[in-house]
């Protein structure tokens, strides 16, 4: 692989670390300055996700039509601007939305640059390193960010601004290469055509729907935990909530390590089994009342989730590279996943505004995930498990 993979790994780690640190900093900021309404924190998460949906027709083609290394710099600067607005006491819903816009631009450039740096033979290894770096950044970012934020939200936000800027500077060491010439015409029309083309095969539809289900459930669980932990476990600061989420992330790592031996791409349909298990663990969490039981259930939930999403992601990457382009495929994937997350988090926001408690929300989410998985598998033909696109 190219030596340029190392600056990308460093830049990705720093940016992902800051992404997760800023989330728990915003949570701490809201919890410390006021007693937020039940709908506010889920709405905060929704403000981040909406950028991925609204910007999807543009960010993928922008990443493909410009040097991706420079796109990564622009994206980090936008994230830093959002964190800076939080430092200036701008409404968190607005500031965090700007951070989301930077993340929406960053994602297709990050994944799209890998084939340029690693080549065909090193692509799987490069993906593995990037995912490992990201998971490590998630684990450390949310714990360190929450602890610093509990001490001082000002220092935590200043730190995230610095990390975004350092990540942008590191990206200057990457080559500036444009992979595709711009395509004339409306980007919305082009995006619509790419989506239609990509979803033409059963295998592609299964992968997109499966990934959307996972991220919808994962986003909703993370938001519900913020209300559930204080109500059931009597946890009242960002560090306690981050430590709970840590077990979910560790479980995803365990599941990711186990799944290559259990669910090869030729048998993608097997991913339904851990999906059902994840749904049952979400329901099980609603019946826990102590910290160690909750940690155990979250660990098992994460393990099932990792076994579910890893083969789905591998199928999406393979199919995307063969069809609509790497940046466009990632943007299309982000569009569907974030629409699903917006719907799930938005539904919980509405439910919380109507005084639905977090325990009832967990029960409902687990039941819906189980039913949705059953419906997706029932509707798709066995041909969706074939090893090549139909």
C-alpha angles and dihedrals in degrees: 000000000000118000086235089078089079097062088047091053091050093046092047093048093051094046094046091046090054092045091059095038091054092051093059091039089058090047090051091046092054094043093049100045100044146352098264122218114252091255098049103082094045087048088052090056090047091053088059094047097047092072091062090056100042096043098042096102091055110033097061095050091041089056092047095045097048135047102283092213089061092044088057089055093051091048093051091049090053090051090049090051090054091051089047091055089055089053088053090054095248114162105286093225090061098039095047090049088060090052087053091053090056091048091050090055094042097055102064091042092050095051095033094058094056097080088050093053103035106031124211098301096048099039098097092047091047091051090050092053093047092049091047091050091048094050091048089050091050093051096046097034097056095044097044092039092052094047094048091045092052087055097040129347089196092060091043093053093045088052093053091050089052093048093051090050093048090048090052091050092050090054089064087078091064120093118260105232129156111214102189136025116240116270116225121235139046114336090211092055091045091050091050091052092048091051092050091048094048095047093050093098128065091230092056093047091050092050094047094046092045094051091046092053092050096049093043090054094042094050092047093048091052091051095044091051089060088063097031098054096058092042098046108018096030092234111157109174138063094249093060091050092046091052090054092049088050090070090052090053093047089052090054089054091051092048091047090054094049101044103072089069094045108037115034118183090255088066100039092147089072087076087083090076097063087040090060090045091052090053091051091049090053089054090045092055090062089063097051120101105175134061099247095048089050091050092050093050092046090050091053091044091053092047091054090045093052091050089050102047103038098068089040091054092046090054092049093051092048094048094043094052090051095050131019103013131272098268093043092048093052092047091049091048091048090050095057095039093050094044086055092047092048091051093048097043091040091052090051090047089055092045092049090051087056091053097257106159125232093248092057089044091055091050091050094046093050092049093048093049091051092049093044092050090050091050094048093049093044094051098048123078125237087253087078088078095059117122094235131046114275 
